[in-house]
Amino acid sequence: MAYTEANYENAVIEVFCETLGYGYAYGPDVTRDYTDPLYMDELLPALRRINSKLPEAALSEAVYKLRNFEGGTVLQKNIQFMGYLQNGVSVNYYDKSEQHSTLVRVVDFENIDRNIFTIANQWTITENSEKRPDVIVFLNGIPLVVCELKSPSREETDASEAYRQLRNYIKEIPSLFTYNAFLVMSDLTISKAGTITADEE
């Protein structure tokens, strides 16, 4: 039996769900704004859970900063986001007309169970054109990992083709890669992971 891309995709999703305990989202079933790469249904609930002592005004400001990066290249925005991911988002907010400064944590590194892990497929993103990466891994509604899978049974597609596809996504839907920690490409025989600046090797 030919091992199709769909079979491979489903096998990968199964590992994340059954073995790692991730939640699953099928893109077409999620009502959302296709121009926004964040999974908003998970982002705010996660921030509330992780920063339970902070008021809504602080969380709203953090979401604003996560969605609006200063101008610059994808790489510059990605570097800025990695600071947020590791250290939290520094925000100013008003409480009873008094200004406060604090850090809103994006991930709970101490209590892993307080984070939301989700794997999604067929997740459409519209920017310079409309694209649909094979698999995206979300952490607290943030698309940290993008996977491009190729069928090992089709001779004309391989891991190199997956690499070219990922480079094309960075050009066509750059906002997705503001949040990217890893790109993964695999044709079952060869699997590679790298960052948005990595070459094919």
N, C-alpha and C positions, 0 to 999 in steps of 0.2 A: 504494500500500500504506500502510495506517495505521501510523504510527510509535508503537508501544505503549510503555508505561512499561518493560516487560521488555526490549524492544529497546534503549531508551535506556540502561537500567541496564547491560546487557551491553556497549554501546558505550563507556560511561564506564570500565567495568572493563578493557576491552581496551586503552584508551589507557594506563591506569596500568601494566598488565602488559607490553604489547608495547613501548610507547614509553619508559616510565619505569623498567621493570625491577622493578616491585613483585611480591611474592608475592601469591597469591590464596587466600582461605579462604571456602568456602561454609558459612555458619552451621550448617545442620542436620548437616553432616558432622563438626563439631567437638564432642567430648565435653567438656562444661564445666558449671560452675554458672551457671545463667541469672541468678542474682541478682548476679553479679560482672561489672561491665563490662570489667574488665581481661582481656587475652588471656594468661593465665598461662603457657601453653605457650611463649610468646615472651618474656615479661617477664624471667624468671629467667636463661635462656640469654643474653639481651642484656646484662643487668647483669653477668653473669660475664665476658663477653667485653670489655666496656668497662672494668670494674674488676678486671682479671685479677690484680692484686697483693693484692687485699683478701680476707680470709677469708670463708667462708660465713656466719658469724655477723653480719658487717657487712651483707651483702646481704640476709639474712633480716630484719634490723631495718629496712632501707630499704623492703623490700616491705611490712612491717607498717605503716610510716608512710604509704606510698602508698595503703594500703587503709583506714586508720583516721584520718580527719580529725577534729579537734575539732569540737564542735557549731557550728552557724552556718548561714548561708544557702548556697545553691549558689554564689552569687557570692563569698562569703568563702572557701569551700573552693577555688574556682577560682583566686582570687588566691594562696592558699597553694601550690597545685599549681604555678602558673606560676613561683613562686620555686624550687621543686624542679627544674622543667624547665630553667630557665636556670642555676642555681647549684649544683645537686646537693642530695641529701638528707643533712642532718647527722645522724650516728648515733653512739651510744656502744655499744661491744661489749666483751666480755671475751675475752682471749686468755691462757691459762695463769693464770687468776685475776687478771690485770692488766687494768684498764680502759683502753680507748683511745677516742679521738674521731677521726672522719674524715668526709669527704664522699663519698657514693656518687653518681657521676654517672649520670644517667638517659639522657642522649644524649651521643654522642661528636661534638662539633661540629668537631673537627680532622680525624678520619678517618671520613668519611661512610660508607665501606664497612663499618664495624664495626657499624652500626645495622641493624635489621631493619625494612623497610618492607613493609606488607601492606595490601591492600584486601580488604574482606569485604562480603558482602551476606547478607540474610536472617539477620541476627545478632540473635537474640531476647534481650531483657532483661526481667526480671520484677521489678517493684517495686510501686508503687501499682496498676499493672495491667501486662499483658503487651504489650510493643510491639516492633516490628521495623523500625527505620529502614532506608531503601533501601540506603544505602552508608555504611560506616564506614571511615575510613583510620586504621590503627594504626601508631605508631612505637614500636618496641621493646615491643610488647604493650599500648601505651597508646592509647586511642581519642581521637586529637587532632582529627579532622575528621568531622562528620556531614553527609551530603548527603541532601537530599530532592528527588527528581526527579519531575516531572509530565509526562504525555504531552502534547505539543503538538497532537496530533490530537483530543483530547477537550476540547470547548469549555467544559465546566463545571469543568475543573481548570486551574489556572494557577499562576504563581509566588506569588500571594497565598495560594492554598490551601496551597502548600508552606510558606509562612511560618507560617500558622496551625497546621499540623501540627507544625512544629518547636517552636512555643511550647507545644503540648500535650505533646510529649515531655518538655520541661523540667519540666513539672508532674507527669507520670506516671512518668518514669524519671529523676529528678533526679541520681542518682549518676553516670550516664553523663556529665553535663555538668560534673562536678567537674574532669574532665580536658580539657575542650574548648578548643581554640585557635580553631577556625573552624566556623561553620555555613555550609553552602552550599545554595542553593535554585536550581533551574533548571527551565524548561520548554522548553529548547532555544533559544527566542527570547530570553528574559530570564534571565540568570544573575546572582545576587548572592551576596556573601560578607560575613559579619559575625561579631561575637562574640555571646555569650549575652545581652548587654545591648542589642544593636542593635535599632532599630525596623525596620520593613519597608523603609524607604528605604535 
